[in-house]
Amino acid sequence: MSVVKSAPMTGTIVEILVKVGDGVKEDDEVIIHEAMKMENPIFAPSDGTVKEIKVKEKDSVEADQVLMILE
């Protein structure tokens, strides 16, 4: 089953903390997202493996844009 993690609001990707193939645990920080001059950590919603990262650092993202797919 794939879990899709999306952006909570319009902003910028500051840092990607994982790579494709990395294992993550529920609540691990996977991306740092900046919006309204605040850095917001994006957490893994469940245990899994990073299957695909759909953004790069410094990318502008829209609310609900898919950032990462976990399997």
PDB file of N, CA, C and O in Angstrom:
ATOM      1  N   MET A   1       0.845  -1.185   0.000  1.00  0.00           N
ATOM      2  CA  MET A   1       0.000   0.000   0.000  1.00  0.00           C
ATOM      3  C   MET A   1       0.890   1.248   0.000  1.00  0.00           C
ATOM      4  O   MET A   1       1.866   1.303   0.748  1.00  0.00           O
ATOM      5  N   SER A   2       0.576   2.223  -0.805  1.00  0.00           N
ATOM      6  CA  SER A   2       1.338   3.461  -0.861  1.00  0.00           C
ATOM      7  C   SER A   2       0.684   4.530  -0.006  1.00  0.00           C
ATOM      8  O   SER A   2      -0.538   4.679  -0.008  1.00  0.00           O
ATOM      9  N   VAL A   3       1.495   5.265   0.719  1.00  0.00           N
ATOM     10  CA  VAL A   3       1.024   6.403   1.496  1.00  0.00           C
ATOM     11  C   VAL A   3       1.581   7.632   0.813  1.00  0.00           C
ATOM     12  O   VAL A   3       2.777   7.695   0.529  1.00  0.00           O
ATOM     13  N   VAL A   4       0.740   8.604   0.547  1.00  0.00           N
ATOM     14  CA  VAL A   4       1.161   9.828  -0.125  1.00  0.00           C
ATOM     15  C   VAL A   4       1.194  10.946   0.907  1.00  0.00           C
ATOM     16  O   VAL A   4       0.218  11.165   1.624  1.00  0.00           O
ATOM     17  N   LYS A   5       2.305  11.646   0.979  1.00  0.00           N
ATOM     18  CA  LYS A   5       2.423  12.780   1.893  1.00  0.00           C
ATOM     19  C   LYS A   5       2.338  14.050   1.076  1.00  0.00           C
ATOM     20  O   LYS A   5       3.061  14.196   0.090  1.00  0.00           O
ATOM     21  N   SER A   6       1.455  14.990   1.470  1.00  0.00           N
ATOM     22  CA  SER A   6       1.260  16.208   0.698  1.00  0.00           C
ATOM     23  C   SER A   6       1.581  17.446   1.530  1.00  0.00           C
ATOM     24  O   SER A   6       1.684  17.382   2.755  1.00  0.00           O
ATOM     25  N   ALA A   7       1.736  18.566   0.840  1.00  0.00           N
ATOM     26  CA  ALA A   7       2.058  19.831   1.496  1.00  0.00           C
ATOM     27  C   ALA A   7       0.841  20.344   2.264  1.00  0.00           C
ATOM     28  O   ALA A   7      -0.277  20.303   1.749  1.00  0.00           O
ATOM     29  N   PRO A   8       1.046  20.825   3.488  1.00  0.00           N
ATOM     30  CA  PRO A   8      -0.075  21.333   4.269  1.00  0.00           C
ATOM     31  C   PRO A   8      -0.579  22.692   3.788  1.00  0.00           C
ATOM     32  O   PRO A   8      -1.740  23.042   3.999  1.00  0.00           O
ATOM     33  N   MET A   9       0.313  23.461   3.135  1.00  0.00           N
ATOM     34  CA  MET A   9      -0.058  24.780   2.620  1.00  0.00           C
ATOM     35  C   MET A   9       0.977  25.212   1.587  1.00  0.00           C
ATOM     36  O   MET A   9       2.028  24.586   1.454  1.00  0.00           O
ATOM     37  N   THR A  10       0.680  26.271   0.865  1.00  0.00           N
ATOM     38  CA  THR A  10       1.614  26.814  -0.115  1.00  0.00           C
ATOM     39  C   THR A  10       2.905  27.240   0.593  1.00  0.00           C
ATOM     40  O   THR A  10       2.856  27.845   1.664  1.00  0.00           O
ATOM     41  N   GLY A  11       4.044  26.927   0.002  1.00  0.00           N
ATOM     42  CA  GLY A  11       5.317  27.294   0.615  1.00  0.00           C
ATOM     43  C   GLY A  11       6.485  26.828  -0.225  1.00  0.00           C
ATOM     44  O   GLY A  11       6.364  26.649  -1.437  1.00  0.00           O
ATOM     45  N   THR A  12       7.629  26.633   0.436  1.00  0.00           N
ATOM     46  CA  THR A  12       8.872  26.251  -0.219  1.00  0.00           C
ATOM     47  C   THR A  12       9.491  25.068   0.512  1.00  0.00           C
ATOM     48  O   THR A  12       9.432  24.983   1.739  1.00  0.00           O
ATOM     49  N   ILE A  13      10.083  24.159  -0.250  1.00  0.00           N
ATOM     50  CA  ILE A  13      10.795  23.031   0.337  1.00  0.00           C
ATOM     51  C   ILE A  13      12.183  23.524   0.754  1.00  0.00           C
ATOM     52  O   ILE A  13      12.963  23.966  -0.090  1.00  0.00           O
ATOM     53  N   VAL A  14      12.490  23.452   2.037  1.00  0.00           N
ATOM     54  CA  VAL A  14      13.770  23.924   2.563  1.00  0.00           C
ATOM     55  C   VAL A  14      14.793  22.798   2.554  1.00  0.00           C
ATOM     56  O   VAL A  14      15.937  22.991   2.145  1.00  0.00           O
ATOM     57  N   GLU A  15      14.373  21.617   3.009  1.00  0.00           N
ATOM     58  CA  GLU A  15      15.315  20.501   3.114  1.00  0.00           C
ATOM     59  C   GLU A  15      14.567  19.178   3.001  1.00  0.00           C
ATOM     60  O   GLU A  15      13.473  19.021   3.544  1.00  0.00           O
ATOM     61  N   ILE A  16      15.166  18.236   2.295  1.00  0.00           N
ATOM     62  CA  ILE A  16      14.642  16.877   2.207  1.00  0.00           C
ATOM     63  C   ILE A  16      15.579  16.004   3.031  1.00  0.00           C
ATOM     64  O   ILE A  16      16.776  15.936   2.754  1.00  0.00           O
ATOM     65  N   LEU A  17      15.038  15.345   4.033  1.00  0.00           N
ATOM     66  CA  LEU A  17      15.843  14.640   5.028  1.00  0.00           C
ATOM     67  C   LEU A  17      16.032  13.156   4.739  1.00  0.00           C
ATOM     68  O   LEU A  17      16.749  12.473   5.470  1.00  0.00           O
ATOM     69  N   VAL A  18      15.400  12.646   3.684  1.00  0.00           N
ATOM     70  CA  VAL A  18      15.493  11.223   3.343  1.00  0.00           C
ATOM     71  C   VAL A  18      15.790  11.074   1.859  1.00  0.00           C
ATOM     72  O   VAL A  18      15.705  12.034   1.094  1.00  0.00           O
ATOM     73  N   LYS A  19      16.144   9.837   1.461  1.00  0.00           N
ATOM     74  CA  LYS A  19      16.398   9.517   0.056  1.00  0.00           C
ATOM     75  C   LYS A  19      15.477   8.363  -0.344  1.00  0.00           C
ATOM     76  O   LYS A  19      14.958   7.645   0.510  1.00  0.00           O
ATOM     77  N   VAL A  20      15.286   8.199  -1.648  1.00  0.00           N
ATOM     78  CA  VAL A  20      14.530   7.050  -2.149  1.00  0.00           C
ATOM     79  C   VAL A  20      15.206   5.780  -1.644  1.00  0.00           C
ATOM     80  O   VAL A  20      16.426   5.640  -1.726  1.00  0.00           O
ATOM     81  N   GLY A  21      14.412   4.867  -1.128  1.00  0.00           N
ATOM     82  CA  GLY A  21      14.928   3.618  -0.590  1.00  0.00           C
ATOM     83  C   GLY A  21      15.113   3.624   0.911  1.00  0.00           C
ATOM     84  O   GLY A  21      15.249   2.563   1.522  1.00  0.00           O
ATOM     85  N   ASP A  22      15.120   4.811   1.525  1.00  0.00           N
ATOM     86  CA  ASP A  22      15.267   4.893   2.977  1.00  0.00           C
ATOM     87  C   ASP A  22      14.034   4.342   3.676  1.00  0.00           C
ATOM     88  O   ASP A  22      12.907   4.538   3.220  1.00  0.00           O
ATOM     89  N   GLY A  23      14.255   3.660   4.774  1.00  0.00           N
ATOM     90  CA  GLY A  23      13.163   3.240   5.635  1.00  0.00           C
ATOM     91  C   GLY A  23      12.839   4.358   6.610  1.00  0.00           C
ATOM     92  O   GLY A  23      13.742   5.022   7.121  1.00  0.00           O
ATOM     93  N   VAL A  24      11.553   4.569   6.871  1.00  0.00           N
ATOM     94  CA  VAL A  24      11.129   5.585   7.835  1.00  0.00           C
ATOM     95  C   VAL A  24      10.140   4.970   8.815  1.00  0.00           C
ATOM     96  O   VAL A  24       9.448   4.000   8.506  1.00  0.00           O
ATOM     97  N   LYS A  25      10.094   5.547   9.976  1.00  0.00           N
ATOM     98  CA  LYS A  25       9.138   5.152  11.009  1.00  0.00           C
ATOM     99  C   LYS A  25       8.074   6.235  11.123  1.00  0.00           C
ATOM    100  O   LYS A  25       8.324   7.396  10.797  1.00  0.00           O
ATOM    101  N   GLU A  26       6.904   5.860  11.580  1.00  0.00           N
ATOM    102  CA  GLU A  26       5.838   6.830  11.799  1.00  0.00           C
ATOM    103  C   GLU A  26       6.370   7.986  12.640  1.00  0.00           C
ATOM    104  O   GLU A  26       7.051   7.772  13.643  1.00  0.00           O
ATOM    105  N   ASP A  27       6.060   9.202  12.228  1.00  0.00           N
ATOM    106  CA  ASP A  27       6.442  10.448  12.892  1.00  0.00           C
ATOM    107  C   ASP A  27       7.907  10.852  12.702  1.00  0.00           C
ATOM    108  O   ASP A  27       8.350  11.813  13.332  1.00  0.00           O
ATOM    109  N   ASP A  28       8.683  10.147  11.848  1.00  0.00           N
ATOM    110  CA  ASP A  28      10.017  10.630  11.484  1.00  0.00           C
ATOM    111  C   ASP A  28       9.856  11.898  10.641  1.00  0.00           C
ATOM    112  O   ASP A  28       8.942  11.981   9.822  1.00  0.00           O
ATOM    113  N   GLU A  29      10.731  12.877  10.833  1.00  0.00           N
ATOM    114  CA  GLU A  29      10.737  14.052   9.961  1.00  0.00           C
ATOM    115  C   GLU A  29      11.307  13.633   8.612  1.00  0.00           C
ATOM    116  O   GLU A  29      12.363  13.004   8.554  1.00  0.00           O
ATOM    117  N   VAL A  30      10.613  13.979   7.521  1.00  0.00           N
ATOM    118  CA  VAL A  30      11.097  13.616   6.188  1.00  0.00           C
ATOM    119  C   VAL A  30      11.400  14.838   5.320  1.00  0.00           C
ATOM    120  O   VAL A  30      12.259  14.778   4.441  1.00  0.00           O
ATOM    121  N   ILE A  31      10.702  15.939   5.563  1.00  0.00           N
ATOM    122  CA  ILE A  31      10.883  17.167   4.775  1.00  0.00           C
ATOM    123  C   ILE A  31      10.694  18.371   5.701  1.00  0.00           C
ATOM    124  O   ILE A  31       9.875  18.345   6.619  1.00  0.00           O
ATOM    125  N   ILE A  32      11.471  19.426   5.438  1.00  0.00           N
ATOM    126  CA  ILE A  32      11.234  20.715   6.100  1.00  0.00           C
ATOM    127  C   ILE A  32      10.616  21.641   5.060  1.00  0.00           C
ATOM    128  O   ILE A  32      11.186  21.866   3.992  1.00  0.00           O
ATOM    129  N   HIS A  33       9.446  22.172   5.386  1.00  0.00           N
ATOM    130  CA  HIS A  33       8.635  23.002   4.495  1.00  0.00           C
ATOM    131  C   HIS A  33       8.532  24.380   5.142  1.00  0.00           C
ATOM    132  O   HIS A  33       8.259  24.478   6.339  1.00  0.00           O
ATOM    133  N   GLU A  34       8.745  25.439   4.374  1.00  0.00           N
ATOM    134  CA  GLU A  34       8.637  26.792   4.909  1.00  0.00           C
ATOM    135  C   GLU A  34       7.400  27.467   4.344  1.00  0.00           C
ATOM    136  O   GLU A  34       7.171  27.466   3.134  1.00  0.00           O
ATOM    137  N   ALA A  35       6.605  28.045   5.241  1.00  0.00           N
ATOM    138  CA  ALA A  35       5.418  28.789   4.833  1.00  0.00           C
ATOM    139  C   ALA A  35       5.199  29.914   5.844  1.00  0.00           C
ATOM    140  O   ALA A  35       5.364  29.717   7.048  1.00  0.00           O
ATOM    141  N   MET A  36       4.837  31.059   5.361  1.00  0.00           N
ATOM    142  CA  MET A  36       4.566  32.213   6.211  1.00  0.00           C
ATOM    143  C   MET A  36       5.731  32.491   7.168  1.00  0.00           C
ATOM    144  O   MET A  36       5.520  32.796   8.341  1.00  0.00           O
ATOM    145  N   LYS A  37       6.973  32.381   6.650  1.00  0.00           N
ATOM    146  CA  LYS A  37       8.210  32.659   7.385  1.00  0.00           C
ATOM    147  C   LYS A  37       8.450  31.703   8.556  1.00  0.00           C
ATOM    148  O   LYS A  37       9.221  32.010   9.464  1.00  0.00           O
ATOM    149  N   MET A  38       7.783  30.538   8.530  1.00  0.00           N
ATOM    150  CA  MET A  38       7.996  29.533   9.572  1.00  0.00           C
ATOM    151  C   MET A  38       8.380  28.213   8.933  1.00  0.00           C
ATOM    152  O   MET A  38       7.820  27.824   7.908  1.00  0.00           O
ATOM    153  N   GLU A  39       9.345  27.520   9.546  1.00  0.00           N
ATOM    154  CA  GLU A  39       9.714  26.193   9.068  1.00  0.00           C
ATOM    155  C   GLU A  39       8.796  25.167   9.724  1.00  0.00           C
ATOM    156  O   GLU A  39       8.621  25.161  10.943  1.00  0.00           O
ATOM    157  N   ASN A  40       8.214  24.300   8.899  1.00  0.00           N
ATOM    158  CA  ASN A  40       7.284  23.286   9.377  1.00  0.00           C
ATOM    159  C   ASN A  40       7.815  21.909   9.001  1.00  0.00           C
ATOM    160  O   ASN A  40       8.009  21.624   7.819  1.00  0.00           O
ATOM    161  N   PRO A  41       8.049  21.060   9.981  1.00  0.00           N
ATOM    162  CA  PRO A  41       8.476  19.702   9.649  1.00  0.00           C
ATOM    163  C   PRO A  41       7.307  18.915   9.070  1.00  0.00           C
ATOM    164  O   PRO A  41       6.173  19.041   9.532  1.00  0.00           O
ATOM    165  N   ILE A  42       7.590  18.107   8.063  1.00  0.00           N
ATOM    166  CA  ILE A  42       6.611  17.176   7.505  1.00  0.00           C
ATOM    167  C   ILE A  42       7.013  15.799   8.018  1.00  0.00           C
ATOM    168  O   ILE A  42       8.156  15.377   7.841  1.00  0.00           O
ATOM    169  N   PHE A  43       6.082  15.102   8.650  1.00  0.00           N
ATOM    170  CA  PHE A  43       6.354  13.818   9.284  1.00  0.00           C
ATOM    171  C   PHE A  43       5.809  12.655   8.466  1.00  0.00           C
ATOM    172  O   PHE A  43       4.794  12.793   7.783  1.00  0.00           O
ATOM    173  N   ALA A  44       6.480  11.517   8.535  1.00  0.00           N
ATOM    174  CA  ALA A  44       5.979  10.298   7.902  1.00  0.00           C
ATOM    175  C   ALA A  44       4.683   9.892   8.611  1.00  0.00           C
ATOM    176  O   ALA A  44       4.652   9.819   9.839  1.00  0.00           O
ATOM    177  N   PRO A  45       3.614   9.627   7.853  1.00  0.00           N
ATOM    178  CA  PRO A  45       2.338   9.265   8.475  1.00  0.00           C
ATOM    179  C   PRO A  45       2.304   7.822   8.980  1.00  0.00           C
ATOM    180  O   PRO A  45       1.429   7.459   9.766  1.00  0.00           O
ATOM    181  N   SER A  46       3.256   6.998   8.530  1.00  0.00           N
ATOM    182  CA  SER A  46       3.303   5.599   8.960  1.00  0.00           C
ATOM    183  C   SER A  46       4.693   5.040   8.663  1.00  0.00           C
ATOM    184  O   SER A  46       5.496   5.685   7.988  1.00  0.00           O
ATOM    185  N   ASP A  47       4.968   3.855   9.163  1.00  0.00           N
ATOM    186  CA  ASP A  47       6.225   3.171   8.833  1.00  0.00           C
ATOM    187  C   ASP A  47       6.215   2.828   7.343  1.00  0.00           C
ATOM    188  O   ASP A  47       5.155   2.569   6.773  1.00  0.00           O
ATOM    189  N   GLY A  48       7.372   2.827   6.725  1.00  0.00           N
ATOM    190  CA  GLY A  48       7.437   2.439   5.322  1.00  0.00           C
ATOM    191  C   GLY A  48       8.794   2.722   4.721  1.00  0.00           C
ATOM    192  O   GLY A  48       9.764   3.006   5.425  1.00  0.00           O
ATOM    193  N   THR A  49       8.841   2.637   3.403  1.00  0.00           N
ATOM    194  CA  THR A  49      10.048   2.900   2.624  1.00  0.00           C
ATOM    195  C   THR A  49       9.741   4.016   1.643  1.00  0.00           C
ATOM    196  O   THR A  49       8.672   4.030   1.031  1.00  0.00           O
ATOM    197  N   VAL A  50      10.670   4.954   1.487  1.00  0.00           N
ATOM    198  CA  VAL A  50      10.478   6.057   0.548  1.00  0.00           C
ATOM    199  C   VAL A  50      10.554   5.481  -0.867  1.00  0.00           C
ATOM    200  O   VAL A  50      11.598   4.994  -1.301  1.00  0.00           O
ATOM    201  N   LYS A  51       9.425   5.550  -1.574  1.00  0.00           N
ATOM    202  CA  LYS A  51       9.358   5.017  -2.937  1.00  0.00           C
ATOM    203  C   LYS A  51       9.701   6.093  -3.966  1.00  0.00           C
ATOM    204  O   LYS A  51      10.379   5.820  -4.956  1.00  0.00           O
ATOM    205  N   GLU A  52       9.225   7.320  -3.725  1.00  0.00           N
ATOM    206  CA  GLU A  52       9.436   8.397  -4.696  1.00  0.00           C
ATOM    207  C   GLU A  52       9.381   9.743  -3.983  1.00  0.00           C
ATOM    208  O   GLU A  52       8.541   9.957  -3.109  1.00  0.00           O
ATOM    209  N   ILE A  53      10.283  10.652  -4.363  1.00  0.00           N
ATOM    210  CA  ILE A  53      10.263  12.031  -3.871  1.00  0.00           C
ATOM    211  C   ILE A  53       9.947  12.905  -5.069  1.00  0.00           C
ATOM    212  O   ILE A  53      10.687  12.903  -6.052  1.00  0.00           O
ATOM    213  N   LYS A  54       8.856  13.652  -4.997  1.00  0.00           N
ATOM    214  CA  LYS A  54       8.355  14.389  -6.155  1.00  0.00           C
ATOM    215  C   LYS A  54       8.759  15.857  -6.167  1.00  0.00           C
ATOM    216  O   LYS A  54       8.334  16.602  -7.050  1.00  0.00           O
ATOM    217  N   VAL A  55       9.573  16.288  -5.201  1.00  0.00           N
ATOM    218  CA  VAL A  55      10.017  17.682  -5.140  1.00  0.00           C
ATOM    219  C   VAL A  55      11.519  17.726  -4.905  1.00  0.00           C
ATOM    220  O   VAL A  55      12.137  16.717  -4.566  1.00  0.00           O
ATOM    221  N   LYS A  56      12.100  18.913  -5.091  1.00  0.00           N
ATOM    222  CA  LYS A  56      13.507  19.160  -4.805  1.00  0.00           C
ATOM    223  C   LYS A  56      13.587  20.316  -3.813  1.00  0.00           C
ATOM    224  O   LYS A  56      12.632  21.077  -3.654  1.00  0.00           O
ATOM    225  N   GLU A  57      14.731  20.441  -3.150  1.00  0.00           N
ATOM    226  CA  GLU A  57      14.933  21.578  -2.262  1.00  0.00           C
ATOM    227  C   GLU A  57      14.815  22.866  -3.066  1.00  0.00           C
ATOM    228  O   GLU A  57      15.265  22.937  -4.210  1.00  0.00           O
ATOM    229  N   LYS A  58      14.213  23.870  -2.469  1.00  0.00           N
ATOM    230  CA  LYS A  58      13.951  25.207  -3.039  1.00  0.00           C
ATOM    231  C   LYS A  58      12.747  25.228  -3.975  1.00  0.00           C
ATOM    232  O   LYS A  58      12.416  26.287  -4.509  1.00  0.00           O
ATOM    233  N   ASP A  59      12.076  24.087  -4.193  1.00  0.00           N
ATOM    234  CA  ASP A  59      10.850  24.084  -5.007  1.00  0.00           C
ATOM    235  C   ASP A  59       9.735  24.825  -4.274  1.00  0.00           C
ATOM    236  O   ASP A  59       9.596  24.708  -3.057  1.00  0.00           O
ATOM    237  N   SER A  60       8.946  25.582  -5.021  1.00  0.00           N
ATOM    238  CA  SER A  60       7.713  26.149  -4.494  1.00  0.00           C
ATOM    239  C   SER A  60       6.632  25.092  -4.652  1.00  0.00           C
ATOM    240  O   SER A  60       6.555  24.423  -5.683  1.00  0.00           O
ATOM    241  N   VAL A  61       5.796  24.943  -3.629  1.00  0.00           N
ATOM    242  CA  VAL A  61       4.738  23.937  -3.666  1.00  0.00           C
ATOM    243  C   VAL A  61       3.405  24.563  -3.296  1.00  0.00           C
ATOM    244  O   VAL A  61       3.341  25.553  -2.567  1.00  0.00           O
ATOM    245  N   GLU A  62       2.358  23.969  -3.808  1.00  0.00           N
ATOM    246  CA  GLU A  62       0.998  24.402  -3.507  1.00  0.00           C
ATOM    247  C   GLU A  62       0.417  23.530  -2.403  1.00  0.00           C
ATOM    248  O   GLU A  62       0.898  22.422  -2.167  1.00  0.00           O
ATOM    249  N   ALA A  63      -0.601  24.019  -1.735  1.00  0.00           N
ATOM    250  CA  ALA A  63      -1.295  23.225  -0.721  1.00  0.00           C
ATOM    251  C   ALA A  63      -1.790  21.933  -1.348  1.00  0.00           C
ATOM    252  O   ALA A  63      -2.323  21.938  -2.458  1.00  0.00           O
ATOM    253  N   ASP A  64      -1.616  20.841  -0.645  1.00  0.00           N
ATOM    254  CA  ASP A  64      -2.053  19.503  -1.052  1.00  0.00           C
ATOM    255  C   ASP A  64      -1.265  18.906  -2.218  1.00  0.00           C
ATOM    256  O   ASP A  64      -1.638  17.852  -2.733  1.00  0.00           O
ATOM    257  N   GLN A  65      -0.180  19.563  -2.642  1.00  0.00           N
ATOM    258  CA  GLN A  65       0.677  18.988  -3.675  1.00  0.00           C
ATOM    259  C   GLN A  65       1.387  17.758  -3.100  1.00  0.00           C
ATOM    260  O   GLN A  65       1.861  17.789  -1.964  1.00  0.00           O
ATOM    261  N   VAL A  66       1.460  16.688  -3.877  1.00  0.00           N
ATOM    262  CA  VAL A  66       2.142  15.471  -3.430  1.00  0.00           C
ATOM    263  C   VAL A  66       3.642  15.745  -3.359  1.00  0.00           C
ATOM    264  O   VAL A  66       4.245  16.214  -4.324  1.00  0.00           O
ATOM    265  N   LEU A  67       4.239  15.442  -2.194  1.00  0.00           N
ATOM    266  CA  LEU A  67       5.665  15.664  -1.987  1.00  0.00           C
ATOM    267  C   LEU A  67       6.445  14.361  -2.057  1.00  0.00           C
ATOM    268  O   LEU A  67       7.576  14.332  -2.543  1.00  0.00           O
ATOM    269  N   MET A  68       5.835  13.279  -1.569  1.00  0.00           N
ATOM    270  CA  MET A  68       6.563  12.033  -1.389  1.00  0.00           C
ATOM    271  C   MET A  68       5.571  10.877  -1.362  1.00  0.00           C
ATOM    272  O   MET A  68       4.435  11.021  -0.912  1.00  0.00           O
ATOM    273  N   ILE A  69       6.028   9.721  -1.856  1.00  0.00           N
ATOM    274  CA  ILE A  69       5.223   8.511  -1.800  1.00  0.00           C
ATOM    275  C   ILE A  69       5.993   7.487  -0.984  1.00  0.00           C
ATOM    276  O   ILE A  69       7.158   7.206  -1.264  1.00  0.00           O
ATOM    277  N   LEU A  70       5.334   6.930   0.029  1.00  0.00           N
ATOM    278  CA  LEU A  70       5.903   5.878   0.864  1.00  0.00           C
ATOM    279  C   LEU A  70       5.194   4.581   0.558  1.00  0.00           C
ATOM    280  O   LEU A  70       4.021   4.568   0.184  1.00  0.00           O
ATOM    281  N   GLU A  71       5.920   3.488   0.720  1.00  0.00           N
ATOM    282  CA  GLU A  71       5.309   2.178   0.473  1.00  0.00           C
ATOM    283  C   GLU A  71       5.502   1.314   1.695  1.00  0.00           C
ATOM    284  O   GLU A  71       5.066   0.163   1.713  1.00  0.00           O
TER     285      GLU A  71
END
